Amino acid sequence: MKWPWLFAAILAPVLTASGQVETAGAPVIQVDFSNPDLSPSHWTLIIHSDGSGHFRSERNVSPSTRSQGIEAPSVDRDVQLSAEFAGRVFQMAQSHRLFQTECESHMKVAFQGWKKLSYRGPGGEGSCEFNFSRDKEIQALGESLVAVAETIVEGARLETLLQHDPLGLDHETEYLVEAAGDGRVQQICAIRGILERLAGDDAVMERVRKRARILLARAEG
């Protein structure tokens, strides 16, 4: 009679460090980013195959930060990316030996920040770290993941501005629309909640509400 209990224990969900429930053996990808010249200087993004995940960053003040207004607070929250995007990330892991490969080019290029890609799940685990990669697919993946993190941080900044500096939403939403257009921010669906609040808040500027609606339309696309 012990075997059913053992079998159930093997399949039982486990609680991750981020507080999410994760089924034992389910694949997961973790992205760690570090650049002391940026704010936040370090963040971690965990992605599951269905697009669910968790993002964590710690607030710091950097003289070279883009925003001259209110800094985004520390972020520690569950996020939802599109299943399509998550599928591409996991497909990339499979086609690159679960990241068990040399990613760094060792070329003399401008410092863009260290990006560590890690996979664990069925078939094994692996990781690689790079500032700039010769592999165009890995380099493009790193840029996309940084753009996703930028989206999440911007969402936290919008929440802070809505509470403490509503007038600052004008500049910030203008930036977001521009950045969404050129790819500097991606996966707008990750900040759907705050955009819906702005779109329906009569207390903020009409152009802020309009931009929020534009961004929400992108999130649906």
N, C-alpha and C positions, 0 to 999 in steps of 0.2 A: 504493500500500500504506500510505500515511500516514493515510488517512481512518479506518480501523478503530481505530488507536491514538488519534486525536483524539476519536472518538466515545466510546471507553472512558474517556478522561480526563475528558470532560464528565460522564459518569454515575457516575464513581468516588466512593465515600464520602470525606468529608473529616473531619478531626479538629477538633472545636470547642475553644474555649478551656477548656471545662469538662472536656475529656478524653473526651467522648462522640463516637462515630462518627455522623456526620450525612450523609445523602445530599444532594448538591448540588441545590438547588432545592426541597427539602422544606420545607413550611411550619413555622414555629416562632414561638412567642409568648414574649416575655420580660417579666417583671414586676420592677420595681425599686421598693423601698420604703425610705423614710427618715423617721425620727423620732428626734431626739437624746434625747428623754425616755424612750425605751424601750430594752430590752435583748433582742435585738440592735437597735442603732439603724439598721442598714442590712442589707438582704438582697436577693438576686436569685434568682428562680425562672424556670427555662427549661422550657417545656412543648412536647412534640411531640404530633402529632395522635393517636397511639396511647396517650397517657397517660404515656409515659416522659418523664423530664426530669432536671434537675439543680438542686440548691439549694445556695446558698452564703451564709453569714453570718459576721460577725466578732464575737467575744465582747467585750462591754464591760460595765462595772458602772454601773448607773444608780440613783440614790436612790429613784426612783419605781417600780422594778421590782416586779412582783407578788410574786414568790418571795423569801422572806427566807432561803432555804437556799442550797444549792449552785447557782450559776449554770450555765446550759447552756454547753457549750464552743462554740468556733467550729465551724461545720458546713460541710462541703464534700463532698457526696456525690450520687450518682445516686438518684433517687426514682422510684416508680411510682405514678401516680394512676390512677383508673379511666378507661377509654376513654370512658365516658358523660360524665364530668365534663369531660374534655379536649374532647370533641365540642361541649359547650355553650359552652366558652370560645372555640373556633374559630368556631362559628356566630355568636357575639356579635361577633367581629372582622369577619366578613363583612357582618353587618347594620349595622355602624357604620363602613363605609368603610375597613376595615383600620385603624381608630383614627385615621384622618386627619380628625379633628374636634376641636372645642373641648370638652374635658371639664370644665374647671374652672368652677364656678358664680360665683366671685368674690364669694360671699356672706360675710357676717360670721358665721361659725360656728366652733365649737370646732375646734382643730387636731387632726386625726386621723392625720396623717402623709401625706407625698407619695407618691402611687402613680403610677408611669409604666408604661403598657401599650404594648408595641411588637410589631408584626407584621412578618415578612418571609417572602416565599415567592412562589408563583405569583400573578400579578396585581399585584404591587407590594409596597410597604412603607409603614408609617406608625406614628405614635406619638402619644399624648396623655398629659398629666400633670395630676393633680388632687389636691386635699385633699378637697373635697366636690363632687359633680357633681349638677346639676339633672336629668340623665338618670337616671331611676330604675334602669334596667337596668345602666348603667355603675357607678352607686353600689353596687348590689347585687353586681355582679361584683367590685368592689374589696374589699368586705367579705368575700366568699367566699374570695378569694385570700389575704387577710390571715389568715383562719381556717385555711387550708391551711398557711400558713407557721407559724402557732402550733402546729399538730399536729406538724410536722417538728421544730421546736425542742423541743417537749415530749418527743418521742421521744429526742432527744439528751440531754435532762435525765434521763430515766429510765435511760438507759445509764450516765450518770455516777453517779446515786444507787445503782444496783445495785452498782457497783464500790466506791464510797467511803462511802455512807451508806444501807444497805438499809432502815433504819427510816424514812427520809424518803420511801420509796416509798408508804407508807400515805397520807400527805397528798396526794402528787402524783397518785396514781391516783384518789383521791376527786375531786380537782379535774377530772381528765380525763373521768371519767364524767359529772359535772355539765355540763362545757363541751360535751361531745359531745351532750348532751341539748338544750341551748339554742342550739347552732350556733356557739359561740365557737371550737370546733375542728371541722374538716371533713376528709374524706378520711382516715379512720383507717387505710385500707389502706396509706398511706405509711409507717406505723410498725409494720407487721405483724410484722417480725422481732423487735423488742424485746418486743412483747406476747406473742409465742409463747414467748420465753425466760422471761418472768415467769410465764406460765400453767403452765409445766412445771417451775418451780424450787421444789423442796421446802424450800429454805433461806429463802425469803421468807414473809411472813405469808400465811395462808390467804385473808384478805380481799383482799390484793393480787392473789393468783392468781385469785380470783373476779372481781374488777373487770377484770383483763386478759382473762378469758374473755368478759365482757360486751362489752368494747370490740372484741374479735375478731369477735363476732357482728355488731356494727355494721359492721365492715369488710366482712363478707360481704354485707351488705344493700344 
